[in-house]
Amino acid sequence: TNIGSILASVNPYKPIPGLYSMDAIDLYRQHRLGELPPHIFATANECYCCLWKRHDSQCVLISGESGAGKTESTKLLLKFLSAMSQTSLGAPASEKSTCVEEAILES
């Protein structure tokens, strides 16, 4: 759920098909925070928009207990931001097989 610009989420401890796909990235990049159901991509998109449109520095705090999904959430956030940076080069996010994303996630 969203609480303003805060996303509270629960680790389902199992994959949910399509939840974090490139189609989901394409969907959430086209909408502002609150227009679609709460999602980590909505939060990431809000950060991205504030960074480029308002020229405001951004910080994302990912918190939780051991096993809560912090590392996976960070990977998803970076996946979205990487796709957005590739999209700014002119092609839809779904068409990008990004070396940038792979390099960031491997680090």
C-alpha positions as CSV (number, residue, x, y, z in Angstrom):
1,T,0.0,0.0,0.0
2,N,1.1,3.6,-0.5
3,I,1.2,6.1,2.4
4,G,1.8,9.3,0.5
5,S,5.1,8.7,-1.3
6,I,5.9,5.8,1.1
7,L,5.4,2.2,-0.2
8,A,4.8,-0.5,2.5
9,S,5.2,-3.9,1.0
10,V,5.3,-7.5,2.1
11,N,7.6,-10.2,0.7
12,P,5.4,-13.0,-0.6
13,Y,8.3,-15.5,-0.5
14,K,7.3,-16.8,-4.0
15,P,7.4,-15.4,-7.5
16,I,4.3,-13.7,-8.8
17,P,4.3,-14.0,-12.6
18,G,4.3,-10.7,-14.5
19,L,4.5,-8.6,-11.4
20,Y,8.0,-7.3,-12.2
21,S,8.1,-7.8,-16.0
22,M,9.2,-5.4,-18.6
23,D,5.5,-4.9,-19.4
24,A,5.0,-3.7,-15.8
25,I,7.9,-1.3,-16.2
26,D,6.3,0.1,-19.4
27,L,3.0,0.4,-17.6
28,Y,4.3,2.2,-14.5
29,R,6.6,4.5,-16.4
30,Q,3.5,6.0,-18.1
31,H,1.7,6.9,-14.9
32,R,2.2,9.1,-11.9
33,L,2.3,7.9,-8.3
34,G,-1.2,6.9,-7.2
35,E,-2.7,6.4,-10.6
36,L,-2.2,2.7,-10.6
37,P,-2.1,0.2,-7.7
38,P,0.9,0.5,-5.3
39,H,4.1,-1.0,-6.7
40,I,7.8,-0.5,-6.3
41,F,8.0,0.6,-10.0
42,A,5.5,3.5,-9.1
43,T,7.9,4.6,-6.4
44,A,10.9,4.3,-8.6
45,N,9.1,6.3,-11.4
46,E,8.3,9.1,-9.0
47,C,12.0,9.3,-8.0
48,Y,13.0,9.3,-11.7
49,C,10.5,12.0,-12.6
50,C,11.5,14.2,-9.6
51,L,15.2,13.8,-10.6
52,W,14.8,14.9,-14.2
53,K,11.8,17.2,-14.2
54,R,12.3,19.1,-10.9
55,H,16.1,18.6,-10.8
56,D,15.7,17.4,-7.2
57,S,18.1,14.9,-5.6
58,Q,16.4,11.7,-4.7
59,C,17.0,9.1,-2.0
60,V,15.2,5.8,-1.6
61,L,15.2,4.1,1.8
62,I,14.5,0.4,1.8
63,S,14.1,-1.0,5.3
64,G,13.0,-4.2,6.9
65,E,14.0,-7.3,8.9
66,S,16.2,-10.1,7.7
67,G,14.4,-11.9,4.8
68,A,12.0,-9.1,4.2
69,G,13.1,-8.6,0.6
70,K,15.4,-5.6,0.9
71,T,18.0,-6.9,-1.6
72,E,15.3,-8.0,-4.1
73,S,13.5,-4.6,-3.7
74,T,16.8,-2.8,-4.4
75,K,17.4,-5.0,-7.5
76,L,13.9,-4.2,-8.8
77,L,14.3,-0.5,-8.2
78,L,17.6,-0.5,-10.1
79,K,16.0,-2.6,-12.9
80,F,13.4,0.1,-13.3
81,L,15.8,3.0,-13.2
82,S,18.1,1.2,-15.7
83,A,15.2,0.6,-18.1
84,M,14.2,4.2,-17.8
85,S,17.7,5.5,-18.5
86,Q,17.7,3.2,-21.6
87,T,14.2,4.4,-22.6
88,S,15.5,8.0,-22.6
89,L,17.7,7.0,-25.5
90,G,14.6,6.6,-27.6
91,A,13.3,3.0,-27.6
92,P,10.6,1.4,-25.4
93,A,11.9,-0.2,-22.2
94,S,10.6,-3.6,-23.4
95,E,13.0,-3.5,-26.4
96,K,16.1,-2.9,-24.3
97,S,18.4,-5.7,-23.3
98,T,20.6,-3.6,-21.2
99,C,24.2,-4.1,-20.5
100,V,23.9,-1.2,-18.0
101,E,21.2,-3.1,-16.0
102,E,23.3,-6.2,-15.9
103,A,26.4,-4.3,-14.8
104,I,24.5,-2.5,-12.0
105,L,22.8,-5.6,-10.8
106,E,26.0,-7.7,-10.8
107,S,27.7,-5.0,-8.7
